[in-house]
Amino acid sequence: FNNIAGIALKLGEISWAAGFIKEYLSFISEEFREATLSLNEARLAYARGNLGQALLLLQDVEYEDLVTNTIARMLLIKIYYQQGETDALSSQLASLENFVRRGSFSRFHKENYLNIARFVKRLASLPPYDDKGRKKLKREIESTGPLSEKEWLIEQLKAR
């Protein structure tokens, strides 16, 4: 469910994702339904550019399973970065790193999330007019794997 909604949003199919969530939510086990709805509504709000609403939706529910928790943490990191909330961002990045190191992630997923955290930190600390640093960071992002948020990181780098 989360993967289907996430892929649709990544492809820019916001209306389709909204319809999918509405139509198929009832198939989610009742114990996970509220968290699944909250997470995916937050993802929709984020995709629509409503970062404040996305943040509120993420703070509503406790995400108990590993996958949902990680997706929520990644979304919080994106929101805090884009809102310029440096203290909240630093805290969330440290929290993600600890969560990943302690969690039962595959080696691939551990490496992926730690790479994301490392690059978000570097991106956040990059001086705005450091063209040389920006180009170097872009090359490193492009050549690093696994890195599931590569496109988002490059978008943020361009916007800087």
Backbone bond lengths (Angstrom), bond angles and torsions (degrees), N, CA, C in turn:
res aa  C-N    CA-C-N  psi(-1)  N-CA   C-N-CA  omega(-1)  CA-C   N-CA-C  phi
1 F - - - 1.453 - - 1.533 110.59 -
2 N 1.347 115.55 -54.60 1.466 119.91 -179.78 1.523 111.68 -62.37
3 N 1.330 116.71 -37.88 1.469 120.09 179.22 1.521 111.40 -65.47
4 I 1.320 116.90 -43.29 1.468 120.48 -179.64 1.525 110.17 -62.98
5 A 1.329 116.47 -47.95 1.470 120.45 178.91 1.528 110.56 -61.54
6 G 1.329 116.80 -43.06 1.461 121.40 -179.15 1.516 113.02 -63.51
7 I 1.320 116.76 -42.60 1.470 120.43 178.99 1.525 110.45 -65.72
8 A 1.322 116.71 -43.15 1.470 120.03 178.22 1.525 110.33 -58.92
9 L 1.321 117.11 -43.51 1.466 120.42 -179.85 1.522 111.25 -67.47
10 K 1.316 116.84 -39.00 1.464 120.36 178.42 1.526 111.23 -63.34
11 L 1.341 116.07 -31.04 1.467 121.38 177.96 1.531 112.28 -84.41
12 G 1.336 117.30 0.00 1.461 121.24 179.78 1.515 114.13 82.00
13 E 1.309 117.53 11.71 1.471 122.61 -179.20 1.532 110.08 -88.36
14 I 1.320 116.22 64.93 1.460 121.77 -174.02 1.525 111.78 -65.26
15 S 1.319 117.48 -46.81 1.472 120.37 179.97 1.523 111.21 -63.13
16 W 1.322 116.18 -41.90 1.458 119.79 179.31 1.529 110.36 -62.45
17 A 1.343 116.03 -44.51 1.467 120.76 179.93 1.523 110.50 -61.42
18 A 1.332 116.98 -42.33 1.470 120.74 179.12 1.527 110.42 -61.23
19 G 1.319 116.63 -43.35 1.461 120.93 178.07 1.519 112.13 -64.79
20 F 1.320 116.31 -41.38 1.465 121.15 178.57 1.527 110.59 -60.88
21 I 1.324 116.27 -47.09 1.466 120.88 -179.04 1.524 110.17 -59.91
22 K 1.314 115.86 -46.76 1.468 120.57 -179.18 1.532 111.54 -63.48
23 E 1.326 116.13 -43.60 1.462 120.45 -174.43 1.530 113.83 -74.78
24 Y 1.327 117.34 -35.18 1.465 119.57 -171.32 1.529 114.90 -108.47
25 L 1.318 118.40 -1.02 1.463 120.79 -179.73 1.526 112.00 -57.60
26 S 1.313 117.12 -35.03 1.467 120.82 -177.76 1.532 112.36 -63.14
27 F 1.325 117.59 -16.85 1.461 120.80 178.99 1.533 112.52 -83.55
28 I 1.324 116.30 -8.65 1.464 120.91 178.30 1.525 108.21 -80.95
29 S 1.316 115.70 138.39 1.463 121.44 177.84 1.532 109.56 -52.32
30 E 1.314 116.58 138.61 1.465 121.42 -174.71 1.529 112.62 -56.13
31 E 1.322 117.47 -35.03 1.464 120.03 -178.32 1.537 112.50 -66.53
32 F 1.334 117.33 -22.94 1.467 121.14 -179.58 1.525 113.13 -108.37
33 R 1.307 117.24 -4.20 1.464 121.36 -171.94 1.531 112.72 -62.22
34 E 1.321 117.76 -48.07 1.467 120.55 -177.30 1.528 111.18 -61.62
35 A 1.324 116.41 -46.15 1.466 120.34 -179.93 1.527 110.99 -65.45
36 T 1.325 116.40 -40.14 1.466 120.66 179.68 1.523 110.61 -64.54
37 L 1.328 116.65 -43.52 1.465 120.57 178.43 1.521 110.86 -63.99
38 S 1.318 116.90 -47.87 1.459 121.19 -179.10 1.530 111.25 -59.19
39 L 1.321 115.94 -46.49 1.462 120.21 179.90 1.523 111.46 -61.42
40 N 1.314 116.71 -47.91 1.463 119.29 -175.99 1.520 112.87 -73.61
41 E 1.323 118.25 -29.60 1.468 120.05 171.81 1.526 109.90 -67.58
42 A 1.328 116.86 -36.21 1.467 120.69 176.19 1.527 110.20 -64.59
43 R 1.313 116.90 -40.93 1.461 120.75 178.02 1.527 111.05 -64.43
44 L 1.333 116.32 -39.26 1.471 120.26 176.15 1.529 110.63 -63.27
45 A 1.333 116.36 -46.76 1.468 120.51 179.65 1.529 110.18 -59.56
46 Y 1.317 117.10 -43.13 1.461 121.40 178.39 1.530 110.48 -61.32
47 A 1.321 116.43 -46.10 1.470 120.98 -179.86 1.524 111.61 -61.73
48 R 1.322 116.29 -30.46 1.469 121.31 178.53 1.525 112.08 -84.75
49 G 1.328 117.06 -1.39 1.459 121.17 178.80 1.508 114.63 86.77
50 N 1.320 117.90 8.90 1.463 121.58 -179.80 1.529 109.22 -96.82
51 L 1.331 114.98 79.34 1.460 121.11 -174.65 1.522 112.39 -66.45
52 G 1.326 117.14 -37.59 1.464 120.87 179.65 1.518 112.09 -61.89
53 Q 1.319 116.09 -45.21 1.466 120.46 178.65 1.529 110.11 -65.20
54 A 1.314 117.24 -41.23 1.466 121.07 178.87 1.526 110.32 -59.96
55 L 1.319 115.87 -43.08 1.462 120.92 179.51 1.526 111.20 -61.84
56 L 1.325 116.42 -44.74 1.473 120.43 178.31 1.526 111.62 -61.35
57 L 1.304 117.11 -42.56 1.466 121.01 -179.91 1.527 111.78 -64.91
58 L 1.313 116.94 -35.44 1.464 120.57 179.85 1.521 111.97 -71.56
59 Q 1.316 116.79 -30.14 1.458 120.64 -177.57 1.522 112.73 -83.06
60 D 1.316 116.33 -9.47 1.464 122.14 -177.71 1.520 114.75 -70.83
61 V 1.314 116.47 -33.90 1.463 120.95 -167.09 1.521 110.47 -128.47
62 E 1.332 115.74 149.08 1.455 120.47 173.05 1.523 108.35 -92.71
63 Y 1.312 115.60 127.69 1.454 121.27 -177.02 1.522 108.85 -97.11
64 E 1.326 116.19 108.93 1.457 120.22 -172.52 1.522 114.24 -89.00
65 D 1.326 118.28 -32.63 1.466 117.10 -178.37 1.526 110.37 -84.73
66 L 1.309 115.68 152.43 1.461 123.97 -172.56 1.526 113.24 -56.89
67 V 1.311 117.05 -47.71 1.467 121.32 -175.91 1.525 110.95 -65.72
68 T 1.322 116.99 -50.66 1.466 120.86 -178.60 1.522 110.59 -62.61
69 N 1.314 116.71 -41.14 1.456 121.73 179.05 1.525 110.54 -60.96
70 T 1.321 116.69 -43.43 1.464 120.74 -178.85 1.526 111.45 -67.93
71 I 1.317 117.22 -41.59 1.472 120.61 177.80 1.529 109.61 -61.01
72 A 1.328 116.66 -43.53 1.468 121.00 179.42 1.527 110.91 -63.07
73 R 1.317 117.05 -43.52 1.471 120.69 178.98 1.530 111.24 -61.41
74 M 1.334 116.32 -42.60 1.462 119.99 179.57 1.528 111.12 -63.59
75 L 1.313 116.00 -39.81 1.462 119.79 179.05 1.528 110.69 -66.46
76 L 1.328 117.32 -40.40 1.466 120.79 176.21 1.527 110.84 -60.16
77 I 1.313 116.98 -42.48 1.467 120.91 179.05 1.527 110.52 -60.46
78 K 1.313 117.00 -45.33 1.470 120.46 178.48 1.522 111.24 -60.86
79 I 1.317 116.32 -44.89 1.466 120.68 -178.41 1.521 110.53 -64.48
80 Y 1.330 117.47 -49.34 1.466 120.34 -179.62 1.525 110.96 -60.50
81 Y 1.326 117.51 -39.96 1.458 120.28 178.15 1.526 109.96 -61.99
82 Q 1.325 116.61 -50.14 1.461 120.66 -175.63 1.525 112.54 -68.57
83 Q 1.320 117.43 -26.29 1.461 120.28 177.44 1.528 112.10 -87.07
84 G 1.315 117.51 -4.72 1.462 120.88 -179.20 1.516 113.26 72.11
85 E 1.316 117.12 23.87 1.472 122.71 179.62 1.527 108.65 -84.89
86 T 1.338 116.36 80.27 1.462 120.43 -171.12 1.526 113.46 -64.84
87 D 1.324 118.21 -39.92 1.467 119.86 179.91 1.523 111.03 -66.55
88 A 1.327 116.36 -46.56 1.470 120.67 179.02 1.531 110.02 -63.75
89 L 1.330 116.74 -38.52 1.465 121.22 178.86 1.527 110.39 -63.41
90 S 1.324 117.02 -48.80 1.471 120.83 179.89 1.518 111.28 -58.93
91 S 1.315 115.40 -43.44 1.459 120.82 179.28 1.530 111.26 -63.19
92 Q 1.324 116.43 -44.76 1.467 120.82 -178.45 1.532 111.25 -67.95
93 L 1.333 117.13 -36.50 1.466 120.26 177.38 1.530 111.06 -65.41
94 A 1.335 116.55 -43.82 1.471 120.28 177.49 1.524 110.47 -62.93
95 S 1.316 115.58 -41.11 1.461 121.10 178.43 1.530 110.95 -62.71
96 L 1.328 116.91 -43.42 1.465 121.08 178.44 1.528 110.71 -61.51
97 E 1.329 116.17 -45.97 1.466 119.66 -179.22 1.530 111.18 -59.57
98 N 1.324 116.57 -45.62 1.469 120.22 178.40 1.523 111.13 -63.65
99 F 1.315 116.25 -43.38 1.464 122.22 -179.87 1.530 110.62 -59.84
100 V 1.320 116.36 -44.60 1.465 121.59 -178.53 1.528 110.68 -68.63
101 R 1.313 116.66 -43.34 1.470 119.87 -179.07 1.527 111.80 -65.19
102 R 1.329 116.75 -34.82 1.467 121.18 -178.50 1.521 113.19 -87.37
103 G 1.322 116.99 -22.92 1.461 121.40 -174.36 1.512 113.28 -77.06
104 S 1.295 114.50 169.92 1.471 120.01 -179.56 1.531 109.88 -96.14
105 F 1.320 114.81 60.93 1.459 121.96 178.43 1.522 109.60 -88.17
106 S 1.316 115.82 153.79 1.465 119.57 171.57 1.532 107.47 -69.04
107 R 1.305 116.23 162.63 1.471 120.50 179.13 1.534 110.43 -58.32
108 F 1.334 116.18 -41.95 1.460 122.15 179.22 1.530 110.83 -57.98
109 H 1.333 117.32 -50.05 1.464 120.94 -177.72 1.526 111.80 -68.08
110 K 1.329 117.33 -38.20 1.470 120.28 176.05 1.524 109.93 -58.11
111 E 1.318 115.08 -50.34 1.462 120.66 -178.96 1.531 110.66 -61.12
112 N 1.312 117.00 -42.62 1.461 121.92 179.46 1.530 111.12 -58.16
113 Y 1.323 117.26 -53.57 1.466 120.42 -175.95 1.522 112.20 -68.45
114 L 1.324 117.23 -35.28 1.463 119.36 176.69 1.527 110.71 -68.94
115 N 1.328 117.84 -35.99 1.472 121.03 174.42 1.524 110.46 -62.58
116 I 1.323 116.79 -44.02 1.466 120.37 179.27 1.520 109.94 -59.90
117 A 1.327 116.80 -48.58 1.469 120.62 -179.37 1.527 110.63 -59.02
118 R 1.312 116.58 -44.09 1.471 121.22 -179.30 1.526 110.99 -61.10
119 F 1.327 117.15 -45.31 1.462 119.87 -178.08 1.525 112.62 -72.90
120 V 1.308 118.73 -34.30 1.469 119.99 176.65 1.526 109.40 -64.84
121 K 1.325 117.62 -40.94 1.472 120.99 176.87 1.526 110.39 -59.86
122 R 1.316 116.13 -46.60 1.465 119.82 -179.21 1.522 111.36 -65.32
123 L 1.312 115.86 -40.10 1.463 121.20 178.31 1.527 110.59 -62.64
124 A 1.318 116.39 -44.44 1.464 121.27 -178.24 1.526 112.11 -66.45
125 S 1.323 116.97 -28.65 1.463 119.60 -177.88 1.529 113.24 -95.47
126 L 1.318 117.30 -0.20 1.461 121.79 -179.25 1.530 110.21 -73.31
127 P 1.334 117.41 124.45 1.466 118.95 176.80 1.538 110.66 -60.34
128 P 1.329 117.91 141.13 1.470 122.04 -173.83 1.527 115.47 -56.24
129 Y 1.315 118.32 -32.90 1.464 119.57 -174.90 1.523 112.78 -107.71
130 D 1.306 117.18 22.35 1.462 121.85 -179.95 1.531 109.66 -90.31
131 D 1.336 115.75 80.45 1.468 120.52 -178.20 1.526 112.20 -62.02
132 K 1.321 116.19 -39.65 1.463 120.25 179.65 1.537 109.83 -64.04
133 G 1.308 116.51 -45.04 1.464 121.43 178.59 1.518 111.86 -64.34
134 R 1.330 115.95 -38.25 1.468 121.23 179.02 1.529 110.49 -63.88
135 K 1.337 116.26 -45.21 1.470 120.41 179.90 1.530 111.24 -64.17
136 K 1.326 115.84 -41.51 1.468 120.43 179.33 1.532 110.10 -63.51
137 L 1.320 116.42 -45.51 1.463 120.76 179.95 1.527 110.75 -63.20
138 K 1.324 116.95 -39.98 1.466 120.62 178.72 1.527 110.88 -61.46
139 R 1.329 116.43 -44.40 1.472 119.93 178.48 1.532 110.84 -60.94
140 E 1.329 115.99 -41.85 1.466 119.99 179.99 1.526 111.22 -65.78
141 I 1.320 116.66 -42.45 1.472 120.69 178.40 1.522 109.67 -61.35
142 E 1.331 116.03 -46.75 1.470 120.54 -177.87 1.526 112.72 -62.66
143 S 1.322 117.04 -31.97 1.467 119.99 -175.48 1.529 113.76 -96.34
144 T 1.321 117.29 -0.20 1.464 120.42 -177.93 1.516 111.27 -96.66
145 G 1.293 115.53 139.96 1.456 121.64 174.12 1.512 108.51 -149.90
146 P 1.265 118.59 153.09 1.461 126.95 -5.86 1.525 110.89 -73.41
147 L 1.319 115.62 145.86 1.458 121.77 -179.48 1.528 108.88 -155.99
148 S 1.307 116.37 87.22 1.469 121.34 -173.99 1.524 113.61 -68.45
149 E 1.319 117.76 -19.47 1.468 121.01 -179.60 1.526 112.17 -104.30
150 K 1.317 116.35 27.07 1.466 122.21 -178.07 1.532 111.47 -55.80
151 E 1.334 117.10 -48.52 1.469 120.78 -178.91 1.522 111.19 -61.33
152 W 1.326 117.01 -44.29 1.464 120.82 -179.38 1.531 110.12 -63.38
153 L 1.321 117.25 -44.03 1.464 120.90 179.78 1.529 110.86 -60.57
154 I 1.319 117.30 -43.36 1.467 120.77 179.56 1.526 110.51 -66.76
155 E 1.330 117.56 -39.74 1.478 120.83 175.54 1.521 110.93 -58.20
156 Q 1.326 116.55 -44.80 1.465 120.66 -178.97 1.521 110.95 -67.10
157 L 1.309 116.02 -35.97 1.459 121.41 178.15 1.524 110.46 -64.02
158 K 1.330 116.67 -41.70 1.468 121.17 178.13 1.521 111.53 -66.63
159 A 1.321 116.72 -34.86 1.468 121.45 -177.65 1.524 112.23 -76.29
160 R 1.306 117.52 -14.77 1.462 122.90 -175.48 1.502 112.21 -73.33
